Amino acid sequence: MMTTEREKLTEPLESVTVFLGTLMLLALASYAVFAAVTGQIGNFGSVCVTQPGVRYADSGWSNPGGVAARPGASDSIVGTVQVCGSHSGIAQDVLYALTVLPAVLFWGVVLLALWRIIAIARRAGPFTSAIAVAMRRLGWLIIAGSAAVAVVRAIALNQLINAMLVAPGNDVVNVVVALAHGLFPVPALTGAALLTFARIIRLGVTMDDDIKGTV
């Protein structure tokens, strides 16, 4: 297969991957410049989060159901509960970072894995054992990574809210619900599709090798 034909096979995935990768790099560069100019890394000193899985009336309520901010924090209840800590400590800053950074890291790794698949397809063609292996790894990465990101974010968010808010809730249920939302339907379907296509390509490569061996 000609190189130009292999390049066309990777479109539009290649363009989308390059576009998203460029946006991510620009965002990281902008953040680095902001941190260098202001001397502030992240949102340290002040954090605000919304309590997941709990909804009250659509109008403002005053501490319904025993909801109350702990000392050093303030809450705002309009449908959902938002709590802010104006003087957060190191532990709260780390927890807040864990609600954001894992997802950024996950998508960065996914983009790198996609670029690896594109590079393999250009170099060796789309129907090779290397493509099957790369697709299988990406499938498991999407499934396991989405689950890990959802669980880490849910645990960190629960701990952060518990540190700033007195409210009824079930942390275990919140983690399970977050895991379900993180996996279904898109990550689970995407991962399963990649694993299936990897098996199809691997079988096709094996059959092609058998045919060549009998000729």
N, C-alpha and C positions, 0 to 999 in steps of 0.2 A: 504494500500500500504506500502511495506517495506521501511525503511529509506534509504537503499542503492539504491532502485529503484527511490526514490524521488531525491536523490543526482544526479543520472544519468540524470534525466529529466532536470536539470538546466544547463547541459553542452550543447554547449560550452560557453554559456552566462556567466557562473560563472568564467571560466578561463580568458575570455577577460576582464571582469569587474575587476577582481583581478589584472591582468596585467596592465591595464590602471590606476587603482587606485594606484598601486605601483609606476609606472612611475611618476604620479603626485606628490606623496609624496616625492619621491627622488628629483624631480625638485625643490620642495619647500624647502626641506632640504638643497640642494646645494645652493639655493639662499640665505637662512638664513646664511649659513656659509660664503658665499661671502660677504654679507652685514656686518657681524660681523668682518671679517678680514679687509676689505677695509674701513669700516665706511661709505659706500655709499649705500643709499637705492634707488633702481630704477635707472632711467636714469636722475636723477635730474641734472640740469645745462646745459644739452644738449639734444634736442629732434629733431628727423627727421621724417617727414611724407610725404606720397605721395598723391597728389591731386587725388581724385577718379573721374571716369567718364569723364576725359578729356585726350585726346591723340593728340599729335602733330606729326611732322615728326619723322622718325626713326633716323635721325641724329641730332646733336646738334643744337639747335636754340638759339638765343639770345633774350630773352624776347618777344616771339611772342604774338600777340593779347593783348598787354597791361599787360602781366604777369610780375610782378616785386616783388622782395623781399623787405619787409619793413626794416627800420633801425634795425640792430642787428640780421638780418637773412640773409641767403644766399640760392639761388635757383640753381638747376641743372635740365636742361631740355634736356632729351634724350628720346623722345617718350612720356614719362609721366613727370610730374613736381614733383620734390622732393624739399622740402624746409626744412632747418635746422636752428634752433636757438641755437647759441653757448652759450648764457647766458640767459636761460629761467628763468622766474619768477615762483612763487608758483602757480599762476593761470594756466600757461601753463603746469607745471608739473602735476597738478591735471587733466587737460584735457587729457594729454597724458596717464595718468594712466587709465582714463575712456575708452580709446580705447583698453585697454588690459585686465584689471582686471575683468570686467563683464563676459567675455567669460570663463575665468578660473573658476570663481565662479559658473557659470551656469553648466559647465561640472562636477564640483565637486558634485553639488547637484544631477545631473542626475545619477552619479555613485552611490551615496548613495541611491537614489530611486530604482535603479536596484538591489542593494544588499538587500534592504528591500523585494522586490518581491521574490528574491531567498530564503531568510530566511523564508518567509511565505510559499512558495512552499515546502520547506523541512519540516516545522513543521506541516502544516495542509493539504498538498497536493495541486495539481495545480488547481483543479476545486472547488473553494470555493468563498464565497462572499468577503472574505478578499483579495483574488487575484484580483477579478474584481475591487474592490475599488482602490487597489494599482495601477493597470494598467490604470484605468481612470485618476487618479491623475498624473501619469507619462505622459500620453498622453497630457493632458492640460499643464503640465510643459514644455514639449518639444515645443509645439506650442507657448504658451505665452512667455516662456523664450527666445526662438530664436528670436521672434519679438522684445522683450524688449532689448536684447543684440544688435541687429542690429540697433535699433533706437538710443539707448544711444551712441553707437560707432559712428554712422553717425553724430549725433549732436555735440559730443565732437570733432570729426575730423574736421567738418566744422568750428567750433569756433576756433580751433587751427590753421587751415590754414588761416582763416581770420585775425588772430592776427599776422601772419608772412608773408603773401603774399597778394599782390594787384593783383587780377585776376578776370576776369568775371566768373560768375557761378550762379547757382540757388540752394540755400541751401535746399529749400523745395523739389525740384526734387531729389536732392541727397539723402535725407532722405527716400523718397518714393522708390527710386531705391534700396537703401540699405535694406529696409524692404522686398522688393520682393525677393532680392537675399538671404536674411537671412531665409526666410520662404520656398521658393520653390527651388527644389522640395522635397528634402530629409526630412527636419523637418515636413513639412505639411503632407507628405505621412506617415511618421513614427507615428506622433501624431494621425492621422486619423485611422491608422491600430490598434493602441493600444486602442483607444476609441471603435472601432468596436469589437475587440476581448473581451474587457471588457463587452460589452453588450451581446455578445454570451455566455460568461461564466456565467454571472448573470442569463440569461434566462435558461441556462442548470441547474444551481443550483435550480432555482425556480421549474422547471419541475421535477427534482429529488425529491424535497421535496413533491410535489403534489403526485408523484407516491408512495412515502413511506407512505403518509397519507391515501392513498386508500387501501393499503395492510392490 
